[in-house]
Amino acid sequence: MKVTPKDEKLLFTWANEKLVRKWSFHNLPISRLDHNNWFRKNLKNKKLHMWKLKFNSSFCGLIRIENVRKNFKLSYQISSNFRGRGLGTKMINIAIRKLRKKIPKAVIYANSFNQNISSHKTLINSGFKVREKKGKVINYINKNN
Ligand SMILES: CC(C)(COP(=O)(O)OP(=O)(O)OC[C@H]1O[C@@H](n2cnc3c(N)ncnc32)[C@H](O)[C@@H]1OP(=O)(O)O)[C@@H](O)C(=O)NCCC(=O)NCCS
């Protein structure tokens, strides 16, 4: 489901979860004001798909796919209460299926820290391959062949 203006608070809570900040490229806690600016800008961005995943009638995860010069960049998270059930893989597969319905040849990239094992496994389980390793960051690619 698409993220709507009503989701601002939910996404603020998720954005400041411990693991989410730990595995983000900007580690510091996010202030309400910064989040508000980020959220409004992102909702207006036509090149960005922001979807949330529902599980047992609760929202449990967020996925963002951004069109950057004809490539797609994916980032995602599962809320802490819902981790450990493979929902990340499920959410990524749903999102990629949706995107490829519109753009069958879409090439999708993702970045993750090399120590983020659950993200590594999630991306591999979702059909991503390691494209390159740069310092602590692994870049992944998912192509439809
Ligand atoms: C990455 C994330 C979405 C995965 O959540 P999830 O879907 O609940 O993942 P799971 O706990 O089901 O684990 C996924 C896989 O990693 C494995 N795994 C998890 N923790 C592990 C660990 N410490 N050591 C080895 N394997 C581990 C699981 O066994 C599973 O593998 P399998 O399906 O092949 O058995 C979640 O941890 C998260 O939101 N993290 C914070 C944000 C983030 O890191 N986003 C990604 C960067 S863009």
The ligand as an SDF file (V2000), in Angstrom:
LIG
                    3D

 48 50  0  0  0  0  0  0  0  0999 V2000
   16.9050   -6.1530    7.1400 C   0  0  0  0  0  0  0  0  0  0  0  0
   15.5260   -6.4530    7.7640 C   0  0  0  0  0  0  0  0  0  0  0  0
   14.4450   -5.7880    6.9380 C   0  0  0  0  0  0  0  0  0  0  0  0
   15.3290   -7.9630    7.7540 C   0  0  0  0  0  0  0  0  0  0  0  0
   14.1700   -8.2500    8.4940 O   0  0  0  0  0  0  0  0  0  0  0  0
   13.3990   -9.6600    8.3440 P   0  0  0  0  0  0  0  0  0  0  0  0
   12.7480   -9.7540    7.0310 O   0  0  0  0  0  0  0  0  0  0  0  0
   12.5640   -9.8040    9.5420 O   0  0  0  0  0  0  0  0  0  0  0  0
   14.6370  -10.6790    8.3450 O   0  0  0  0  0  0  0  0  0  0  0  0
   14.7430  -12.0670    9.0950 P   0  0  0  0  0  0  0  0  0  0  0  0
   15.0040  -11.8790   10.5430 O   0  0  0  0  0  0  0  0  0  0  0  0
   13.5860  -12.8860    8.6640 O   0  0  0  0  0  0  0  0  0  0  0  0
   16.1190  -12.6120    8.4860 O   0  0  0  0  0  0  0  0  0  0  0  0
   16.3680  -12.7020    7.0910 C   0  0  0  0  0  0  0  0  0  0  0  0
   17.4280  -13.7640    6.8770 C   0  0  0  0  0  0  0  0  0  0  0  0
   18.6090  -13.4380    7.6030 O   0  0  0  0  0  0  0  0  0  0  0  0
   18.9430  -14.4630    8.5060 C   0  0  0  0  0  0  0  0  0  0  0  0
   19.5290  -13.8420    9.6940 N   0  0  0  0  0  0  0  0  0  0  0  0
   18.9670  -12.8590   10.4630 C   0  0  0  0  0  0  0  0  0  0  0  0
   19.8340  -12.5100   11.4450 N   0  0  0  0  0  0  0  0  0  0  0  0
   20.9510  -13.2710   11.2670 C   0  0  0  0  0  0  0  0  0  0  0  0
   22.1910  -13.3820   11.9480 C   0  0  0  0  0  0  0  0  0  0  0  0
   22.4850  -12.6150   13.0020 N   0  0  0  0  0  0  0  0  0  0  0  0
   23.0990  -14.2610   11.4910 N   0  0  0  0  0  0  0  0  0  0  0  0
   22.8530  -15.0350   10.3900 C   0  0  0  0  0  0  0  0  0  0  0  0
   21.6690  -14.9690    9.6950 N   0  0  0  0  0  0  0  0  0  0  0  0
   20.7530  -14.1080   10.1490 C   0  0  0  0  0  0  0  0  0  0  0  0
   17.6650  -15.1950    8.7620 C   0  0  0  0  0  0  0  0  0  0  0  0
   17.8940  -16.5330    9.1730 O   0  0  0  0  0  0  0  0  0  0  0  0
   17.0090  -15.1270    7.4070 C   0  0  0  0  0  0  0  0  0  0  0  0
   17.6430  -16.0340    6.5180 O   0  0  0  0  0  0  0  0  0  0  0  0
   16.8520  -17.2170    5.7990 P   0  0  0  0  0  0  0  0  0  0  0  0
   15.5380  -16.6460    5.3340 O   0  0  0  0  0  0  0  0  0  0  0  0
   17.7340  -17.5870    4.6590 O   0  0  0  0  0  0  0  0  0  0  0  0
   16.7050  -18.2440    6.8440 O   0  0  0  0  0  0  0  0  0  0  0  0
   15.4330   -5.9320    9.2270 C   0  0  0  0  0  0  0  0  0  0  0  0
   16.4400   -6.5270    9.9970 O   0  0  0  0  0  0  0  0  0  0  0  0
   15.5320   -4.4310    9.3520 C   0  0  0  0  0  0  0  0  0  0  0  0
   14.5540   -3.7160    9.1940 O   0  0  0  0  0  0  0  0  0  0  0  0
   16.7300   -3.9180    9.6770 N   0  0  0  0  0  0  0  0  0  0  0  0
   16.9580   -2.4960    9.8610 C   0  0  0  0  0  0  0  0  0  0  0  0
   16.9280   -1.7370    8.5520 C   0  0  0  0  0  0  0  0  0  0  0  0
   17.8520   -2.3330    7.5280 C   0  0  0  0  0  0  0  0  0  0  0  0
   18.9150   -2.8710    7.8530 O   0  0  0  0  0  0  0  0  0  0  0  0
   17.4810   -2.1920    6.2380 N   0  0  0  0  0  0  0  0  0  0  0  0
   18.2710   -2.7290    5.1430 C   0  0  0  0  0  0  0  0  0  0  0  0
   19.2770   -1.7760    4.6480 C   0  0  0  0  0  0  0  0  0  0  0  0
   18.6900   -0.8960    3.2390 S   0  0  0  0  0  0  0  0  0  0  0  0
  1  2  1  0
  2  3  1  0
  2  4  1  0
  2 36  1  0
  4  5  1  0
  5  6  1  0
  6  7  2  0
  6  8  1  0
  6  9  1  0
  9 10  1  0
 10 11  2  0
 10 12  1  0
 10 13  1  0
 13 14  1  0
 14 15  1  0
 15 16  1  0
 15 30  1  0
 16 17  1  0
 17 18  1  0
 17 28  1  0
 18 19  1  0
 18 27  1  0
 19 20  2  0
 20 21  1  0
 21 22  1  0
 21 27  2  0
 22 23  1  0
 22 24  2  0
 24 25  1  0
 25 26  2  0
 26 27  1  0
 28 29  1  0
 28 30  1  0
 30 31  1  0
 31 32  1  0
 32 33  2  0
 32 34  1  0
 32 35  1  0
 36 37  1  0
 36 38  1  0
 38 39  2  0
 38 40  1  0
 40 41  1  0
 41 42  1  0
 42 43  1  0
 43 44  2  0
 43 45  1  0
 45 46  1  0
 46 47  1  0
 47 48  1  0
M  END
$$$$
